[in-house]
Amino acid sequence: MSSPPSLPPQLWRGRSAGGRVALILGLVVGIPVALALGIVLLGVGIVGGALALLAWLIGMAAAWVWFAVQRRQRIPYPFEAPPPTTRRARRIALSGLYLSLVPRTVGGTARVAGWLLGPLALLVSLVGVFLPRWRARPYVAVFTLPGILLKVVNLGRRRGLLRDGGDTARVAYDDFLAHAFPLIRDVLDWWNDPDAGDDYVPTPGLVDVPAGLLGLPLGPSPDPLGQPGIAAGAMRRRTIRSLREVLLSQREIDDLCDPDLDDRADVGLVRIVELSSAGGLSSAGGLASAGGRRWMVQFASTKSWHPRAGAAPNDLTADLLIGAGRLPSFTAGALDAMREAGIRAGEPVLVTGFSLGGMVAAQVATAAVASGLNVTHLVVAGTPLGRIAVPETVSVLALEHVLDPVPRVEGRENPLRASGRDAFLTVKARPPLSHSFRIGALHQSTAYADTAAAVEADPPDPRVATLLGELTPFFGAEQRIHDRALMRAGGLPPRPSVPLYLHSTVEEGITRGTLRQTVRRLPGVIAVDVYQSRSGFATTIVWNADLLVRTLDPWLIVAGRTAVYRGLLSLLTRRKAVGIHLRLQARTTPGITWEATVQRLSDGRWRESIDITIDDRADPAEVARLFPQGTAPVVVIHAPDAFAPVLDVARQR
């Protein structure tokens, strides 16, 4: 193909006579048109200014009204608003008003959603008579929220969206890693083997997945411990000892749904905890089982908000199906996983979950009781539970934050069943918030873990204390955890956590990759993962750093972990996250996991909540040496500038 013709450079000699005539005509026509457009823009500007002034006046009035309302409250919530006489004070007052209105607006809209959207759904049904693409059940029964959601799901299926399938493949989580991420599994085997030596060497003949995908002969990995997901995968707990630890375990299994931390959900996860005891009577008064076994089963929350169903069954499709009153593949697969784990009739079972995991737990409780299993307790957090029929033989404890919109999305309160042996108790909490609080911060499992700790320490009602006492045997000493990976049948690919990513083209501060590589250069650090945990809303992000280190000692003083906090807080500032989370395990002290959550308080200080998990591998002498004050959860308050950058390189340009 010949190249396109090109003209040689020429010296410009001015406009020709025709060019000057065209310029004059353009000005004669263009100047009036430009003037007219300028007048229109002036009018738009005046209208925009008037609207901005009106919005300012409304905001000013709303701020003063909210300030007056809070003055009448004995304990102002979400936080005390100062007199809105300055711009900052008005922003604080309006922030509190916004946080109070959003969940109530969500709940009110959900209550009337059937009547609000029913006429539109009827119109869609009418259009479907002529256009098959718009034909979907239900056709007429659309004046309830479940009816609307079912209509949406069926319309989506006609477009290749929200197709759940129904069947799942279930394997042990470690077997899934060995197949899909063999390097991660190999490193974890080394990490958990105290006799494997101090330095990791890949097992000869280990399957090289990238080489297989590319079809190229590749040399050995130059940095096998740099594979994302190694540190996060090593943090799996071996025991769950309290209600707070149930919610900490929840964040863990949610993150394990994305083993390589690429922000795509590869699997759903069901955590099955087998407890052995001396046998005898269950807390409900019946025979526990011949061997005294009990079970606790936990379900992952929503990990993908993509409208196309993917490999992981805990996604938006499952959310909408449960809202429509249907049984998703995640629930059916979870029931199969429980049977495969060996749960037998008569053995007490506690099912639990957060958000979607709580809805799945409620459906599992209903189906399991119907099939003859002895589900005795259901514990959920941040879960819309009002429309799911839970058997009256199951005792229920539901934790809700009053400003969390998610428990309100179904437009119905939880049942009141406070009398009798099998109660249905809902505890509503108001955790402390900062002025810079984002609404998504209350819908995350770590926030509910703090609430669970407060409920355990000081039950708000004797009936809650009684129910907590019934849960105690499920947190017994002899535990064995089985993590099961669930995947939709059909070879579906992993879906992104969110369908659309919006990234700033100019970012200041350290990036997660730079932070990860920098932390790996610290003495004694073996492997590092820095990643986002989406446990809650699609936009609710907690920045995490998981570290595998040689010894814990240098990290147990604030100075040892300040550098990591500084880097994570830089990410938090740029990406609008709601908090940071740090976890540590050391090669020399197996069985000990140190973790902390850091969030800013309303007065600018930092709240660090520290948890220490001890399992059966830990040496009691080492535990006593490292933690002479004990291993109970503690809270440390730091000064506002405690984690300020030593030198803000991003602003030195």
C-alpha positions, -999 to +999 in steps of 0.1 A: +000+000+000+014+034-010+018+061+016-006+091+015+006+121-005+022+150+014+026+187+006+061+203+009+065+232+034+056+266+020+061+302+030+029+319+040+024+351+019-008+364+035-045+359+027-058+359-008-086+382-019-111+353-015-097+345+020-102+381+031-138+381+018-145+348+037-130+362+069-152+393+067-183+373+061-174+350+090-171+379+113-203+395+101-222+363+109-201+350+138-201+382+160-239+383+164-241+346+170-213+348+196-230+377+212-263+358+214-246+328+229-228+350+254-262+365+265-275+329+269-245+320+290-250+351+310-286+341+317-275+305+326-249+320+350-275+343+366-299+313+370-271+292+384-260+319+408-296+323+420-299+285+425-266+285+443-278+313+466-311+294+472-291+262+480-269+282+504-300+296+521-316+262+524-283+247+537-280+275+562-316+270+574-311+232+575-279+236+596-296+258+622-326+235+623-304+205+629-284+224+655-317+232+673-328+196+671-295+183+685-297+208+714-329+189+726-311+155+725-296+142+757-267+126+737-263+142+703-258+117+675-241+110+651-219+138+667-225+171+684-229+200+660-214+234+669-234+266+662-233+269+624-218+304+623-188+295+602-184+275+570-167+246+588-194+245+615-221+244+588-204+216+571-203+196+603-240+203+610-250+194+575-229+162+576-247+151+607-281+159+591-271+140+560-260+109+579-292+109+599-315+113+568-299+088+544-308+056+562-343+069+570-348+079+534-336+044+523-360+027+547-390+049+538-384+045+500-382+007+504-415+006+523-433+023+493-411+009+465-438-014+453-463+014+448-437+038+436-423+015+409-454-008+403-469+014+376-436+015+357-434-023+360-469-027+347-459-005+317-430-028+311-453-058+312-476-041+286-446-033+263-435-070+267-468-081+250-454-066+218-416-068+224-404-102+237-372-085+250-392-068+276-413-098+286-405-110+321-424-124+351-442-113+372-466-095+349-491-080+373-480-089+409-455-061+410-467-039+439-443-053+465-406-049+468-399-086+462-421-085+431-402-055+417-368-072+424-380-104+407-390-084+377-356-068+376-338-101+378-359-117+350-355-087+328-317-089+334-316-125+324-330-116+290-300-094+285-274-119+298-273-103+333-281-117+367-280-153+355-273-174+387-274-209+372-282-228+403-253-254+406-220-249+424-187-267+426-174-271+461-138-279+471-116-274+502-102-239+500-066-252+501-073-276+472-087-246+453-054-227+459-034-257+448-052-258+415-056-220+408-028-205+427-002-232+434+026-208+444+005-193+471-004-227+484+032-238+483+044-208+503+016-213+529+026-249+533+062-237+540+049-210+564+028-234+584+056-261+587+080-252+615+105-278+602+107-264+567+136-241+573+139-203+576+141-195+539+114-204+513+125-225+483+097-234+457+089-271+456+105-288+425+080-294+398+055-268+411+029-260+384+038-226+367+004-211+359+017-180+341+039-202+318+009-224+310-013-194+302+012-178+279+025-211+264+061-199+268+091-215+286+097-193+316+125-193+341+120-195+378+102-166+395+128-140+406+107-131+436+084-159+446+075-142+480+064-111+460+033-129+448+002-110+459-020-129+484+007-148+503+006-127+535-032-124+534-037-161+528-015-169+558-037-150+582-064-176+584-075-181+620-078-216+636-102-206+664-132-183+670-136-175+707-162-147+709-189-128+691-163-101+683-140-127+667-170-140+646-170-106+629-133-104+626-134-138+610-160-124+586-136-098+572-110-126+568-133-149+547-145-120+526-109-112+517-101-148+510-127-148+482-100-129+462-068-150+468-045-130+445-059-096+456-066-083+420-100-069+431-119-097+413-140-123+432-127-158+424-148-179+448-174-177+475-163-190+509-181-209+536-163-213+569-174-244+589-161-247+625-163-281+641-164-281+679-158-312+700-166-314+737-174-340+763-209-343+751-240-340+772-269-315+769-270-286+745-277-251+757-313-255+745-318-284+768-317-312+742-292-339+735-261-323+718-250-354+700-234-387+707-199-373+704-208-338+718-201-321+685-213-286+677-209-266+645-206-229+636-211-220+599-202-186+585-209-172+550-191-146+530-207-113+521-211-096+487-177-095+469-188-084+434-213-058+424-210-066+387-244-072+371-230-103+352-229-134+374-193-147+377-175-175+393-181-164+429-217-169+439-217-142+466-224-113+443-251-087+433-271-115+416-274-134+450-284-101+467-313-095+443-324-131+442-327-132+480-345-098+480-369-113+455-376-143+478-357-168+458-329-193+467-296-184+450-269-209+441-248-196+471-274-208+496-279-241+479-241-247+476-237-237+513-262-264+523-244-289+503-211-279+519-226-284+553-237-319+545-203-327+530-186-315+562-205-342+581-231-323+600-256-348+613-291-345+626-293-336+663-259-317+664-264-281+674-255-256+646-250-219+648-252-201+614-239-166+611-230-139+585-227-102+577-248-084+551-254-109+523-238-136+545-265-130+571-293-133+545-277-166+533-274-177+569-312-171+574-321-190+543-298-218+553-313-220+588-348-223+572-338-250+547-316-269+572-343-271+598-367-283+571-343-311+561-339-323+597-307-305+609-306-289+643-299-252+636-304-237+671-290-201+666-287-174+640-264-144+644-262-117+618-248-082+615-258-054+591-284-077+575-319-070+561-337-098+577-373-087+581-387-105+550-369-138+555-390-163+575-368-178+602-381-209+620-394-201+655-372-229+668-341-208+660-329-182+684-318-150+665-295-122+675-293-094+649-268-064+653-277-032+635-262+002+634-289+028+634-273+048+606-265+018+585-289+019+555-285-018+545-307-033+572-334-009+560-333-017+523-361-042+525-385-017+541-395-040+570-384-042+606-372-075+621-398-095+640-403-090+677-400-123+694-387-116+728-406-141+749-402-178+750-371-200+748-362-191+711-361-153+710-356-130+680-336-101+694-324-071+675-297-049+691-295-014+676-262+004+683-248+039+679-211+036+676-190+068+679-183+087+647-159+114+635-168+146+616-152+132+585-172+100+588-185+084+556-218+066+556-202+033+544-180+031+575-209+017+595-216-011+571-184-031+574-177-062+594-149-046+615-172-018+627-197-045+637-169-064+655-165-033+678-202-033+684-202-070+692-174-065+717-195-037+734-226-060+735-206-088+750-190-065+777-223-049+787-254-066+773-282-041+769-309-064+782-310-096+803-325-115+773-294-105+753-272-118+781-291-150+782-287-155+744-250-147+746-247-174+773-263-199+749-237-190+723-208-196+746-205-234+739-200-226+702-168-208+711-153-237+729-117-249+731-116-279+707-121-263+673-113-274+638-120-250+609-129-262+574-129-235+547-149-245+516-146-227+483-178-224+462-178-216+425-207-214+401-208-243+376-203-235+340-167-221+339-177-185+345-149-160+349-141-140+380-159-106+380-145-073+392-156-060+426-173-031+409-184-028+372-168+006+367-136+020+381-129+058+383-093+067+390-078+101+393-052+108+366-031+128+391-025+112+425-003+124+454+013+103+481+026+067+480+010+041+459+001+006+471+028-010+450+054+014+463+043+010+499+044-028+495+079-028+481+091-003+507+077-023+537+094-055+523+127-037+527+123-033+564+145-057+584+128-090+592+099-087+568+093-118+547+061-111+527+037-081+524+002-076+510-013-041+507-049-042+494-084-029+496-110-048+516-146-043+503-165-058+531-198-039+529-208-013+502-191-015+468-175+019+476-166+011+513-129+005+514-106-004+542-069-003+534-051-034+547-015-044+552-007-080+560+029-088+570+048-120+575+078-112+596+107-131+614+099-119+649+070-099+664+091-080+690+100-049+669+063-044+659+048-045+693+059-009+700+042+020+681+075+030+666+079-003+649+046+000+629+044+038+625+060+036+590+033+013+578+006+034+593+020+065+575+019+048+542-016+034+547-030+067+559-016+083+527-037+058+507-067+065+530-065+102+523-062+098+485-088+070+480-114+081+506-112+049+526-129+046+560-100+031+579-068+010+579-061-025+592-027-041+599-021-078+606+011-095+616+024-131+620+059-141+628+078-172+618+094-176+652+061-175+671+035-196+652+000-195+665+000-158+673-017-132+651-015-095+660-040-071+643-051-035+647-077-013+631-070+025+630-096+052+625-098+089+631-119+103+660-140+135+659-113+155+677-086+145+652-069+119+674-064+083+662-081+052+677-061+020+674-081-012+683-057-041+689-067-078+688-043-107+696-054-142+684-038-172+700-043-207+686-032-242+695+003-238+679+013-210+702+039-215+729+024-203+763+059-191+774+063-170+743+028-155+747+035-146+783+068-130+772+054-109+743+022-099+761+028-097+799-004-077+803-025-104+787-041-108+752-075-092+758-085-066+731-072-031+739-077+004+725-049+029+722-055+066+715-028+084+695-022+121+691-035+138+658+001+141+645+012+106+656+014+093+621+022+125+602+047+121+573+083+128+582+087+143+547+058+147+523+077+139+491+045+144+469+045+181+479+082+188+473+078+192+436 
